Amino acid sequence: MTEQRSLSQPTGKKINELDAELSKEDPDRTVVQVKLELISKTYEKVDSRDHTVLQIVNREGTDEEQEEEITVISDYEEHYTIFWISLIQ
């Protein structure tokens, strides 16, 4: 989970920068596309690591640890999905 947090902090910064760009009267399309791509790549890394961690927890962890990891993964997926939906509205 530490790796996920280390990835989610820069992602939050990228999201804030993207929000700032989108709030401009005339957003720079290139900046927006670059930020979107970077955010997407970071999410892919987090998703891959989440599944690796979940496999380990399922194999070696307690039921409580499994539930905790599933909750963390679900929360991050929800945050990411809300972000993308807010962009297309």
C-alpha positions as CSV (number, residue, x, y, z in Angstrom):
1,M,0.0,0.0,0.0
2,T,3.0,2.3,0.5
3,E,3.7,2.1,-3.3
4,Q,0.1,3.0,-4.0
5,R,0.3,6.1,-1.8
6,S,3.6,7.1,-3.4
7,L,1.9,7.0,-6.8
8,S,-1.4,8.6,-5.7
9,Q,0.3,11.7,-4.4
10,P,1.7,12.8,-7.8
11,T,-1.6,11.7,-9.3
12,G,-3.4,14.1,-7.0
13,K,-1.0,16.9,-8.1
14,K,-1.6,16.1,-11.8
15,I,-5.3,16.1,-11.2
16,N,-5.1,19.5,-9.5
17,E,-2.9,20.9,-12.3
18,L,-5.5,19.5,-14.9
19,D,-8.3,21.1,-12.9
20,A,-6.5,24.4,-13.0
21,E,-5.9,24.2,-16.7
22,L,-9.5,23.3,-17.4
23,S,-10.7,26.2,-15.3
24,K,-9.0,28.7,-17.6
25,E,-11.0,30.5,-20.2
26,D,-9.0,29.0,-23.0
27,P,-7.4,25.8,-21.8
28,D,-4.3,24.6,-23.6
29,R,-5.4,21.3,-25.3
30,T,-1.9,19.9,-25.4
31,V,-1.5,20.5,-21.6
32,V,-4.8,18.8,-21.0
33,Q,-4.0,15.8,-23.2
34,V,-0.6,15.4,-21.5
35,K,-2.1,15.6,-18.0
36,L,-4.8,13.1,-19.0
37,E,-2.2,10.7,-20.4
38,L,0.0,10.9,-17.3
39,I,-2.9,10.4,-15.0
40,S,-4.0,7.3,-17.0
41,K,-0.6,5.8,-17.0
42,T,-0.2,6.3,-13.2
43,Y,-3.6,4.6,-12.7
44,E,-2.5,1.7,-14.8
45,K,0.6,1.3,-12.6
46,V,-1.5,1.5,-9.4
47,D,-4.1,-1.0,-10.8
48,S,-1.3,-3.5,-11.7
49,R,0.3,-3.2,-8.2
50,D,-3.1,-3.5,-6.5
51,H,-3.8,-6.8,-8.2
52,T,-0.3,-8.1,-7.3
53,V,-0.8,-7.1,-3.7
54,L,-4.3,-8.6,-3.6
55,Q,-2.9,-11.9,-4.9
56,I,-0.3,-12.0,-2.1
57,V,-2.9,-11.0,0.5
58,N,-5.3,-13.6,-0.7
59,R,-2.6,-16.2,-0.5
60,E,-1.0,-15.2,2.8
61,G,-3.2,-12.8,4.6
62,T,-6.1,-13.1,7.0
63,D,-9.7,-12.5,6.0
64,E,-9.5,-9.1,7.6
65,E,-6.4,-8.1,5.6
66,Q,-8.1,-9.3,2.4
67,E,-11.1,-7.2,3.1
68,E,-9.0,-4.2,3.9
69,E,-7.0,-4.5,0.7
70,I,-10.2,-4.9,-1.3
71,T,-11.6,-1.7,0.3
72,V,-8.4,0.2,-0.6
73,I,-8.6,-1.0,-4.2
74,S,-12.3,-0.2,-4.5
75,D,-11.9,3.3,-3.0
76,Y,-9.1,4.1,-5.5
77,E,-11.1,2.7,-8.4
78,E,-14.1,4.8,-7.4
79,H,-12.0,8.0,-7.0
80,Y,-10.5,7.4,-10.5
81,T,-13.9,6.7,-12.1
82,I,-15.5,9.8,-10.5
83,F,-12.6,11.8,-11.9
84,W,-13.0,10.5,-15.4
85,I,-16.8,10.9,-15.4
86,S,-16.5,14.5,-14.1
87,L,-14.3,15.3,-17.1
88,I,-16.8,14.1,-19.7
89,Q,-19.8,15.9,-18.2
